[in-house]
Amino acid sequence: MVHSIHANVTASVTELKRNPMGTMAAGNGAAVAILNRNEPAFYCVPADEYEAMLNLIEDAELNAIADSRVNSPEIRVSLDDL
């Protein structure tokens, strides 16, 4: 079966077990695809990149909320009423 690999660096599960930090360092700050029997099993993602991905997901969710409310009626409120 053909699989897409979304990383420039790959390593086997055995390599990851043998040297986890060296395997991550081989990615030069990017994700490393971990292969099991020459098929992608999972990706090791550095903490900075993972945080950036979560921020993008959160931004997309907030944009979807804002888009869904764009035609909502406006309600005038004064600061004194708050």
C-alpha atoms as one frame of an Amber mdcrd trajectory, in Angstrom:
protein
   0.000   0.000   0.000   1.229   3.510  -0.828   1.380   6.086   1.978   2.004
   9.817   1.924   4.705  10.894   4.322   4.386  14.469   5.518   7.928  14.930
   6.781  11.346  15.382   5.216  12.971  13.003   7.699  11.957   9.445   8.538
  13.185   7.005  11.163  12.226   3.528  12.263  10.670   2.679  15.602  13.921
   0.883  16.422  15.966   4.034  15.735  13.596   6.056  17.904  13.938   3.575
  20.778  17.717   3.514  20.439  18.201   7.285  20.403  15.006   9.341  20.868
  16.668  12.749  21.173  19.013  12.059  18.263  16.044  11.052  16.129  14.276
  14.319  16.946  17.473  16.306  16.316  17.683  14.765  12.833  14.476  16.624
  11.985  16.196  20.011  12.496  13.173  21.447  14.302  10.574  19.820  12.047
   8.466  16.699  12.458  10.010  13.270  11.958   7.887  10.478  10.488   8.308
   7.270  12.473   7.931   4.147  10.370   6.883   0.702  11.496   7.625  -1.952
   8.861   8.150   0.825   6.295   4.718   2.336   6.920   4.168   5.627   8.758
   3.063   4.903  12.314   3.170   8.403  13.811   5.016  11.708  13.756   7.366
  13.041  16.405   6.705  16.759  16.505   8.934  19.200  18.423   7.167  21.142
  21.168   7.496  24.509  19.388   5.972  23.144  16.189   3.170  21.420  18.119
   2.349  24.661  19.928   2.274  26.526  16.609  -0.124  23.913  15.167  -2.440
  24.253  18.164  -2.412  28.049  17.774  -3.390  27.707  14.102  -6.227  25.344
  15.001  -7.461  27.719  17.713  -7.326  30.653  15.284  -9.339  28.687  12.711
 -11.960  27.815  15.346 -12.241  31.445  16.450 -12.547  32.582  12.821 -15.362
  30.088  12.276 -17.196  31.477  15.318 -16.708  35.049  14.113 -17.893  34.128
  10.607 -21.019  32.475  12.004 -21.853  35.658  13.939 -21.170  38.183  11.189
 -24.868  38.693  10.412 -26.056  38.690  14.017 -28.072  41.719  15.089 -26.211
  44.384  17.025 -27.344  45.199  20.539 -26.459  48.645  21.840 -25.227  48.704
  25.420 -23.865  51.591  27.412 -21.007  51.166  29.825 -23.282  52.442  32.618
 -25.610  49.461  32.034 -22.776  47.049  32.626
